[in-house]
Amino acid sequence: MRLNTLPSRRNRQRPTLETLEGRQLLALGSEISALVNSTTRNAQFESVNASSSNGSSVAVWTDTYSSTDRDIRAQRFDAYGNKSGPEIVISNSSLDERTPAVAMDGFGNFVVAWQQRQTNGDTNVVAKRFNAAGAPLGSVVQVGAGTFREHDPSVAMDDYGNFVVAYTRDTNNNNPDVFAKRYNFANQLVNVIDVAVSSTAEDNAKIAMTPDGRFNVVWEQTYSVNDHDIYMKRYAASGALLGTNAIDVSTSFESRPSISMDDYGNAVVAWQRTTYGNADVLARRVNSSGSVGGITTIAATSFWESSPSVALKRTGGAYVVAFTGDVAAGSHVLVAEVSAADHVTTYDAGARMSPSVSFNGAGYYQITYTSNDNGDLNIRRRRGIL
């Protein structure tokens, strides 16, 4: 097993949770009336977004062509948040394609990774790069296309177009492990990294990267059927391992981690913790040298809060967590702004679901999510500044 270097469970203690501040309206703007997606037939869902230091951003989502054939589409935005160019078809093959991930470099070029279901039921992870105008840069990269099922991709990109894709491989089709593959700006494979490979299940990996190419990978580790934990590994730009951190190893069920890094290599991890049938959202900082801060409570009410997406401001230490929360009125998207001093203020963004958030270089953040418009699923968004 590869976890023999991780902290002993005997030393684990349940962290003290901080008090959630009252909800109030902050800098997040109103929902933008125009849909993100131009294609409106059938369901549009599973949105993710990324932003560049130059101010531009891109949203990517799954488009339902039919019940057995889903595609990947995208829309670019300029530094002012306006649509830039037409909707982009990332992939519209005859295969069923889902779970996209996206990252941008410092010039607005971007890379999209996603899962393809083959005709024999196998699933592969692929990726494709695009320039700042939305034109393809090379062909589809076969990231994970072996004999086992590869799925759940996450992608990060440095300022020069080099990128890393983290994903889950179902080794022997019954033992999930986490791998990462590094590629240069010409789509050439640099090396393969065994992030988390043991006899227990590791999955739900997420990756983040600094402008100079350092990156962190966070994942969900199975300790027992009812006890999952969150771990993180830090890597140099060369792919060399810098260290391993235990993010949350309580006796509860921790899952669905998200991670973001700033320009200096500091990171924030957000995740979902389920205790006695109720889920909360927590976050924790890890600085560039691997020092782990205390756990911050993002949301811990009597309702169910889950599936966080975190974005750390590129400088200054503030961050945003967007997540799905069950409130009295039903399932809503909730947005928490967290100051550099870890003061949390949360507000309700309405009856939406599955949010994703990213920061551009000017301090603006974009949130995309799925809206249910009388039974028709579409992608909508908001912008804010922190």
Helices and strands as residue ranges (DSSP letters): G 3-5, G 9-11, E 44-51, E 57-66, E 69-77, E 83-91, E 96-104, E 110-117, E 123-130, E 136-144, E 149-157, E 163-171, E 175-183, E 189-196, E 202-209, E 215-224, E 227-235, E 241-248, E 253-261, E 267-275, E 278-286, E 292-299, E 305-312, E 319-327, E 330-338, E 344-348, E 353-359, E 364-373, E 376-385
